[in-house]
Amino acid sequence: MIKFGEKNFLLTDNDGNEAPFNAAELQSELIYCFLSAGMRENSCFAEDIALAVEYSVHEKENFGGRISESELADMVIATLESADFHAVAEWFRRRNHRTVEVFFATSVDGLKEFAVRNGLLQALANESLLQKVSNAFNAMDVPQASPGLIVEMIRFFKSSADIARRDDGGTNIISTQGNYIIKIQEIMDDLPQSLVKLLKNKVLRINDVTVYHPSIRLYLDPGVFAALNGFAPPLTEMFWMPFAAELGQSIDAAIEAVHILYSKKGGKKQLPVYLTVNGMGTFMEKYFGAEPGQGNKLAAFLIESLTENMFNSFYKVRF
């Protein structure tokens, strides 16, 4: 049985009040910060940052299902800074009343401290790069600089755009394309025609895999699938099952294709898989006769019917 709420956790404020964490709300907050920082073109990565934070919370050792708002804010800031979105992190700090540390020494040791605190592993591994950055600041007579300026200087002197991603083994390098590890167009020739048809008819959408939260994100519209197959309401569960098996196999093929390419590019860990079902309520009401707001049991059945014969599994299902 799929438990749709099992990935939720509670946020605790300074007064001890608790409220469920909502990734969509964090995403909206991050979009505002991207726009405020003048980085509209990067605001599409707000969802990646929100999901990366949510995933990190669940992976925390001895996680008890609760986290303070201040601890979560610190995790968001750290995630933004490790992704080089320092201006966005500063806006998030301001809106969440976090302490702002504005300046760092521009000596090599100071730059190393900055790199450690902000997770800039490439910079740490390349001392000659840090030396060039330090020399440049020294030539400009700038003994201290803001995080944003330091990051821009590191980018300027960086000889390669490839981003190193190391697992616990610590030696593999994942091949990237700027902000992306995988562009879905790369796997199109390897997909079965049944899946290509679903993609072209917008029954299914697959996000490109970004460096900010490497994961597989699928978006399913069952209403479009019903229209494509000429369904006429009311549907029975028995009628639905063979179509669900076909749809589940196509989703499985998409997940498998992304995992295979990710492995070829140097990834060694299984990517979490998110499924978002658009218009589930309308679909259940129109085709199964579910009462508005009363379709939880039916929704669980519909998702389980997709996964019954799938090799891969979903990390989280959202409606």
C-alpha positions in Angstrom: 0.0 0.0 0.0 1.4 3.4 -1.0 1.2 5.9 1.9 1.1 9.3 0.2 1.8 11.2 3.4 4.8 9.2 4.6 7.3 11.7 3.3 5.9 14.6 5.2 7.5 16.0 8.4 6.6 18.7 10.9 8.1 22.2 11.3 8.4 23.6 14.8 8.6 27.4 15.5 10.1 29.1 18.5 6.9 28.9 20.4 6.7 25.1 19.9 3.8 25.3 17.4 4.0 22.6 14.7 2.8 22.6 11.1 3.4 20.2 8.2 6.2 21.0 5.8 5.1 21.9 2.4 7.6 21.7 -0.5 5.4 23.8 -2.7 5.4 26.7 -0.2 9.2 26.6 0.1 9.4 26.6 -3.7 7.2 29.7 -3.9 9.4 31.4 -1.3 12.5 30.5 -3.3 11.0 31.7 -6.6 10.5 35.1 -4.9 14.1 35.1 -3.7 15.4 34.2 -7.2 13.3 37.1 -8.7 14.4 39.5 -6.0 18.1 38.6 -6.7 17.6 39.4 -10.4 18.0 35.7 -11.4 14.7 35.2 -13.1 16.3 32.8 -15.7 17.4 30.5 -12.8 14.0 30.6 -11.0 13.1 27.3 -12.7 15.5 25.6 -10.3 13.5 26.6 -7.2 11.7 23.3 -7.2 15.1 21.4 -7.3 16.3 23.3 -4.3 13.1 22.8 -2.3 13.1 19.0 -3.1 16.8 18.8 -2.3 16.2 20.3 1.1 13.2 18.0 1.7 15.3 15.0 0.7 18.2 16.0 2.9 15.9 16.3 5.9 14.6 12.8 5.5 18.2 11.5 5.1 19.4 13.1 8.3 20.7 10.6 10.8 18.2 9.8 13.6 15.6 12.0 12.0 12.5 12.0 14.3 10.0 13.5 11.9 10.4 17.0 13.2 12.7 19.9 12.5 12.8 23.5 13.7 12.1 26.3 11.3 15.5 27.9 12.0 17.3 24.6 11.2 15.4 24.2 8.0 16.2 27.8 7.0 19.9 27.1 7.6 19.6 24.0 5.4 18.0 26.0 2.6 20.8 28.6 2.8 23.5 26.0 2.7 21.9 24.2 -0.2 21.6 27.5 -2.2 25.2 28.4 -1.4 26.5 25.0 -2.4 24.7 25.5 -5.7 26.4 28.9 -6.2 23.2 30.8 -5.8 24.7 33.1 -3.2 22.6 36.2 -4.1 19.4 34.1 -3.6 20.7 32.8 -0.3 21.2 36.4 0.9 17.6 37.2 0.0 16.4 34.1 1.8 18.5 35.1 4.9 16.9 38.5 4.9 13.3 37.1 4.7 14.0 34.5 7.4 15.9 36.8 9.7 19.1 34.7 9.5 22.6 36.2 10.4 24.4 37.5 7.3 28.2 37.0 7.2 29.1 39.5 4.5 32.9 39.4 4.0 35.7 36.8 3.8 39.4 37.3 3.6 40.8 37.0 0.0 44.0 35.3 1.0 44.3 31.7 -0.1 43.6 30.5 3.5 40.5 32.8 3.6 39.3 31.5 0.2 39.8 27.9 1.5 37.6 28.7 4.6 35.0 30.2 2.3 35.1 27.1 0.0 34.7 24.7 3.0 31.8 26.6 4.4 30.0 26.8 1.1 30.7 23.3 -0.2 32.7 24.4 -3.2 34.5 21.1 -3.6 36.0 21.9 -7.0 37.6 25.0 -5.7 39.1 23.2 -2.7 40.6 20.5 -5.0 42.3 23.1 -7.1 44.6 25.2 -5.0 46.2 26.8 -8.1 42.7 28.2 -8.9 42.4 29.7 -5.4 45.9 31.2 -5.7 44.9 32.9 -9.0 41.7 34.3 -7.4 43.7 35.5 -4.4 46.3 37.1 -6.6 43.6 38.9 -8.6 42.1 40.3 -5.3 45.6 41.3 -4.2 46.2 43.2 -7.4 43.0 45.1 -6.9 43.9 45.8 -3.3 40.8 44.0 -2.0 41.7 42.2 1.3 38.1 41.2 2.0 35.1 40.4 -0.4 31.5 39.4 -0.3 30.5 35.8 -1.0 28.9 36.8 -4.3 32.1 38.5 -5.6 34.3 35.6 -4.5 32.0 33.1 -6.4 32.1 35.3 -9.5 35.9 35.4 -9.4 36.1 31.6 -8.9 33.8 31.2 -11.9 36.0 33.5 -14.0 39.1 31.5 -13.4 37.5 28.1 -13.6 39.0 26.3 -16.6 36.2 23.7 -16.9 32.4 23.9 -16.6 32.2 20.2 -15.5 31.0 19.8 -11.9 32.5 17.1 -9.7 30.0 15.0 -7.8 31.6 12.4 -5.4 29.9 9.6 -3.6 31.4 8.0 -0.5 33.9 6.1 -2.6 35.0 9.5 -3.7 36.5 9.2 -7.2 33.9 9.3 -9.9 33.1 12.5 -11.8 29.6 12.9 -13.2 29.6 14.5 -16.7 27.3 17.5 -16.8 26.0 20.1 -19.2 26.0 23.3 -17.3 23.0 23.2 -14.9 22.0 19.7 -16.1 23.3 16.2 -15.8 20.8 14.7 -18.3 18.7 16.4 -21.0 15.7 14.1 -21.7 16.2 14.6 -25.4 19.4 12.5 -25.0 17.4 9.3 -24.2 14.5 9.8 -26.7 16.1 7.4 -29.3 16.3 4.7 -26.6 12.7 4.9 -25.5 9.9 2.4 -26.7 7.5 3.9 -29.2 4.6 3.5 -26.7 6.4 5.8 -24.3 7.3 8.3 -27.1 3.6 8.5 -28.0 2.7 9.3 -24.4 5.4 12.0 -24.3 4.4 13.6 -27.6 0.7 13.6 -26.6 1.6 15.2 -23.2 0.2 12.3 -21.2 3.6 12.1 -19.5 6.4 14.6 -19.1 9.9 14.0 -17.8 12.0 16.8 -16.4 15.7 17.1 -17.3 17.9 16.0 -14.4 19.7 19.0 -12.8 22.9 19.2 -10.7 21.0 20.8 -7.9 18.8 17.8 -6.9 19.6 14.8 -9.1 16.3 13.1 -9.3 13.8 11.7 -11.8 10.6 13.8 -11.9 7.6 12.6 -13.9 4.3 14.4 -14.5 1.3 12.3 -15.5 -2.1 13.6 -16.8 -4.6 10.7 -16.6 -7.3 12.9 -18.2 -5.3 13.3 -21.3 -4.5 9.5 -21.2 -8.2 8.8 -21.0 -9.0 11.1 -23.9 -6.2 9.6 -26.0 -7.6 6.1 -25.5 -11.3 7.2 -26.1 -12.5 6.2 -22.6 -16.2 6.7 -21.9 -17.4 7.0 -18.3 -18.1 5.3 -16.1 -15.0 3.1 -15.9 -14.6 0.0 -13.8 -11.5 -1.1 -12.0 -11.4 -4.3 -14.2 -11.5 -2.2 -17.4 -8.8 0.1 -16.1 -6.2 -2.5 -15.1 -4.7 -3.5 -18.5 -4.4 0.2 -19.4 -2.7 0.8 -16.0 -0.3 -2.0 -16.7 0.6 -0.5 -20.0 1.0 3.0 -18.5 3.1 1.6 -15.6 5.4 -0.2 -18.0 6.0 3.0 -20.0 6.8 4.9 -16.8 9.2 2.1 -15.8 10.9 2.3 -19.2 11.4 6.1 -18.7 12.9 5.6 -15.2 15.2 2.8 -16.4 16.4 4.9 -19.4 17.3 7.8 -17.2 19.1 5.6 -14.7 21.1 3.9 -17.4 22.3 7.2 -18.8 23.0 8.6 -15.3 25.2 5.5 -14.6 27.1 6.0 -17.9 27.8 9.6 -16.9 29.4 8.5 -13.7 26.5 8.4 -11.2 26.5 5.5 -8.8 23.5 6.2 -6.6 19.9 5.4 -7.4 18.0 8.6 -8.2 14.8 9.3 -6.2 11.7 9.2 -8.4 8.9 11.8 -8.0 5.6 11.3 -9.7 3.2 14.3 -9.9 -0.3 13.4 -11.1 -2.1 16.4 -12.6 -5.9 16.6 -12.5 -6.3 13.4 -10.5 -9.5 14.7 -8.7 -11.2 15.7 -12.0 -10.2 12.4 -13.6 -11.7 10.3 -10.7 -14.9 12.3 -10.7 -15.4 12.2 -14.5 -14.4 8.6 -15.2 -15.0 6.7 -12.0 -17.8 8.7 -10.5 -15.9 9.6 -7.3 -17.5 12.3 -5.1 -15.5 15.5 -4.9 -12.9 15.3 -2.1 -13.8 11.6 -1.4 -11.3 9.8 -3.7 -8.4 9.0 -1.4 -9.0 5.2 -1.6 -9.5 5.3 -5.3 -6.4 7.4 -5.8 -4.3 4.9 -3.9 -5.8 2.1 -6.1 -5.0 4.0 -9.3 -1.4 4.6 -8.3 -0.9 1.0 -7.1 -2.3 -0.3 -10.3 0.5 1.6 -12.1 3.2 0.2 -9.8 2.0 -3.4 -9.6 4.3 -4.7 -12.4 6.9 -1.9 -12.2 10.5 -2.8 -11.4 11.3 0.7 -10.1 9.4 2.5 -7.3 8.4 6.1 -6.5 10.1 8.0 -3.8 7.1 10.3 -3.5 3.7 10.7 -5.3 2.0 14.1 -5.4 -1.4 15.3 -6.5 
